[in-house]
Amino acid sequence: EVTPMMCGSCANENAYKVAFMWYQAKRRGDAPFTEEEFSSCMMNQSPGSPKLSILSFTGAFHGRLFGVLSTTHSKAIHKMDVPAFDWPVAPFPELKYPLEKHTAENEAEEKRCLQKVKELISEWFAKGCPVAGIVVEPVQAEGGDNHASNAFFRELRQIAKEVSALQRHASHDSLCEFQCSLVVYLFVSHVEKHGRTVLHYSGLFPLV
């Protein structure tokens, strides 16, 4: 399915909301909403407003709207004076170039970052604020020209599947980045150069 949105931030905001709803639906099973959930959400309290989180990466840019700012880490000026959610932030790999001359170092760096992802997911679960989604850019642009390998994104998707965290990818340039990454999964927010934004999803099943 494709849902047109006004901007990249809007697409990401809505993807986060769907991730939270999906996570809670898995928790709830076939049970209907309770009266306690209805009444508590009106006061921003649990169980109707559950404590959940989105895991993001250092250097990431996912927009400037209120919710996505908690997953944006590119420039301090974007975030100053705005309250933020206490959500986990994992390190994005800092690869050395040329790649063919630093294979061992880059593999170790990506493993370090993936291990930190696992640790943060466990830490936030223990804090009572489980990770319901992982947001990542195949290529970080505003946060720097930062890349990671296809193997990194495949392993990240596997971690997400193992912990039942909904992984999604966010891009701000072109859809070819997703095709090259080989790991498009569940949600893709795509911003075209002329400002048109769409949120792709397919029944919470892999897109490719």
BELVEN-V425104 format. One record per pair of residues at least 24 apart in sequence whose ideal C-beta (glycine too) atoms are under 8 Angstrom apart, sorted by the first residue. I is the first residue (numbers start at 1). J is the second residue. D is the distance in Angstrom with one decimal. If there is no record, write none. Layout:
((I & J & D) (I & J & D))
This chain:
((1 & 200 & 7.4) (1 & 201 & 5.7) (1 & 202 & 6.3) (1 & 203 & 7.6) (2 & 198 & 5.3) (2 & 199 & 7.3) (2 & 200 & 5.6) (3 & 198 & 6.7) (3 & 199 & 4.5) (3 & 201 & 7.5) (4 & 196 & 7.5) (4 & 197 & 7.2) (4 & 198 & 5.5) (5 & 189 & 7.7) (5 & 197 & 4.5) (5 & 198 & 6.6) (5 & 199 & 5.6) (6 & 197 & 6.7) (7 & 63 & 7.5) (7 & 191 & 7.4) (7 & 195 & 7.2) (7 & 197 & 5.4) (8 & 62 & 7.8) (8 & 63 & 5.6) (8 & 170 & 7.4) (8 & 172 & 5.8) (8 & 189 & 6.3) (8 & 191 & 4.1) (8 & 197 & 5.4) (9 & 62 & 7.5) (9 & 63 & 2.9) (9 & 64 & 6.0) (9 & 65 & 4.1) (9 & 68 & 5.3) (10 & 63 & 8.0) (10 & 65 & 7.2) (10 & 197 & 6.6) (11 & 170 & 7.9) (11 & 189 & 3.6) (11 & 190 & 7.7) (11 & 191 & 7.4) (11 & 197 & 5.0) (11 & 198 & 7.0) (11 & 199 & 4.3) (12 & 62 & 5.0) (12 & 63 & 5.3) (12 & 65 & 8.0) (12 & 68 & 4.8) (12 & 71 & 7.7) (12 & 135 & 7.1) (12 & 170 & 5.6) (12 & 189 & 5.4) (13 & 63 & 7.3) (13 & 65 & 5.6) (13 & 67 & 5.1) (13 & 68 & 5.7) (14 & 199 & 5.9) (15 & 133 & 7.7) (15 & 135 & 7.9) (15 & 168 & 5.4) (15 & 170 & 7.9) (15 & 187 & 4.8) (15 & 189 & 5.8) (15 & 199 & 5.9) (15 & 201 & 7.6) (16 & 54 & 5.7) (16 & 67 & 5.9) (16 & 68 & 7.2) (16 & 133 & 6.4) (16 & 135 & 7.7) (18 & 187 & 7.4) (18 & 201 & 7.0) (19 & 54 & 7.0) (19 & 132 & 5.1) (19 & 133 & 3.7) (19 & 166 & 4.3) (19 & 168 & 6.9) (19 & 187 & 7.5) (20 & 50 & 7.4) (20 & 52 & 5.3) (20 & 132 & 5.3) (20 & 133 & 7.6) (22 & 132 & 7.6) (22 & 166 & 5.7) (22 & 204 & 5.9) (23 & 52 & 6.2) (23 & 130 & 7.4) (23 & 132 & 3.8) (23 & 133 & 7.6) (23 & 164 & 7.6) (23 & 166 & 6.6) (24 & 50 & 6.1) (24 & 52 & 7.7) (26 & 164 & 6.7) (51 & 128 & 5.7) (51 & 129 & 4.5) (51 & 130 & 7.9) (52 & 129 & 6.5) (52 & 130 & 6.0) (52 & 131 & 7.7) (52 & 132 & 4.4) (53 & 85 & 6.9) (53 & 86 & 7.5) (53 & 87 & 4.3) (53 & 88 & 6.2) (53 & 124 & 5.4) (53 & 129 & 4.9) (53 & 130 & 6.9) (53 & 131 & 5.3) (53 & 132 & 6.7) (54 & 87 & 5.5) (54 & 131 & 7.1) (54 & 132 & 6.7) (54 & 133 & 4.7) (54 & 134 & 7.3) (54 & 135 & 5.8) (55 & 87 & 6.9) (55 & 88 & 4.7) (55 & 89 & 7.6) (55 & 90 & 6.1) (55 & 117 & 6.8) (55 & 120 & 6.2) (55 & 121 & 6.7) (55 & 124 & 7.7) (55 & 131 & 4.8) (55 & 133 & 7.2) (55 & 134 & 4.8) (55 & 135 & 7.3) (55 & 165 & 7.2) (56 & 87 & 6.9) (56 & 88 & 7.7) (56 & 89 & 5.7) (56 & 90 & 7.4) (56 & 134 & 7.8) (56 & 135 & 5.2) (56 & 136 & 7.6) (57 & 89 & 6.8) (57 & 90 & 5.4) (57 & 91 & 7.0) (57 & 92 & 4.0) (57 & 135 & 8.0) (57 & 136 & 5.8) (57 & 137 & 7.8) (57 & 140 & 7.8) (58 & 89 & 6.1) (58 & 90 & 7.3) (58 & 91 & 5.3) (58 & 92 & 5.2) (58 & 143 & 7.6) (59 & 92 & 5.2) (59 & 140 & 5.1) (59 & 143 & 3.2) (59 & 144 & 5.7) (59 & 146 & 5.7) (60 & 92 & 7.0) (60 & 135 & 7.2) (60 & 136 & 7.3) (60 & 137 & 6.1) (60 & 140 & 6.4) (60 & 143 & 5.8) (61 & 137 & 7.4) (61 & 140 & 7.3) (61 & 141 & 7.1) (61 & 142 & 3.9) (61 & 143 & 5.5) (61 & 172 & 7.0) (62 & 135 & 5.9) (62 & 137 & 7.8) (62 & 170 & 5.2) (71 & 135 & 5.4) (73 & 143 & 6.8) (74 & 140 & 7.9) (74 & 142 & 4.5) (74 & 143 & 3.9) (74 & 144 & 7.9) (75 & 142 & 7.4) (86 & 129 & 7.0) (87 & 124 & 7.8) (87 & 129 & 7.9) (88 & 120 & 3.9) (88 & 121 & 7.4) (88 & 123 & 7.1) (88 & 124 & 5.2) (88 & 131 & 6.6) (89 & 120 & 7.8) (90 & 116 & 5.1) (90 & 117 & 4.8) (90 & 120 & 5.6) (91 & 116 & 5.8) (92 & 136 & 7.9) (92 & 140 & 6.4) (92 & 143 & 7.8) (92 & 146 & 5.9) (92 & 148 & 7.0) (93 & 146 & 7.6) (93 & 148 & 4.7) (93 & 152 & 6.2) (94 & 146 & 7.3) (95 & 146 & 7.8) (95 & 147 & 6.3) (95 & 148 & 7.0) (95 & 149 & 7.9) (106 & 149 & 7.2) (110 & 148 & 6.3) (110 & 149 & 6.4) (110 & 151 & 7.1) (110 & 152 & 4.5) (110 & 155 & 7.8) (113 & 152 & 7.5) (114 & 152 & 6.9) (114 & 155 & 5.4) (114 & 156 & 6.7) (114 & 159 & 6.8) (117 & 156 & 6.8) (117 & 159 & 5.9) (118 & 159 & 6.2) (121 & 159 & 7.4) (121 & 163 & 5.3) (121 & 165 & 6.6) (131 & 163 & 7.0) (131 & 165 & 4.9) (132 & 165 & 6.4) (132 & 166 & 6.1) (133 & 165 & 6.1) (133 & 166 & 4.4) (133 & 167 & 6.9) (133 & 168 & 6.2) (134 & 159 & 7.9) (134 & 160 & 5.3) (134 & 165 & 5.6) (134 & 166 & 7.4) (134 & 167 & 4.5) (134 & 168 & 7.2) (135 & 168 & 5.8) (135 & 169 & 7.6) (135 & 170 & 5.6) (136 & 167 & 7.5) (136 & 169 & 6.0) (136 & 170 & 7.3) (137 & 169 & 7.1) (137 & 170 & 5.6) (137 & 171 & 6.3) (137 & 172 & 7.4) (138 & 169 & 6.2) (138 & 171 & 6.4) (138 & 177 & 4.6) (138 & 178 & 6.2) (138 & 180 & 7.2) (138 & 181 & 4.0) (139 & 171 & 7.8) (139 & 173 & 7.3) (139 & 177 & 5.4) (141 & 172 & 5.9) (141 & 173 & 6.3) (142 & 172 & 7.4) (150 & 181 & 6.3) (150 & 182 & 5.1) (150 & 183 & 6.9) (153 & 181 & 5.3) (153 & 182 & 7.4) (153 & 183 & 4.2) (154 & 182 & 7.2) (154 & 183 & 5.3) (156 & 183 & 7.6) (157 & 183 & 5.2) (157 & 185 & 5.2) (160 & 185 & 7.6) (166 & 204 & 7.4) (182 & 208 & 7.8) (184 & 208 & 5.1))
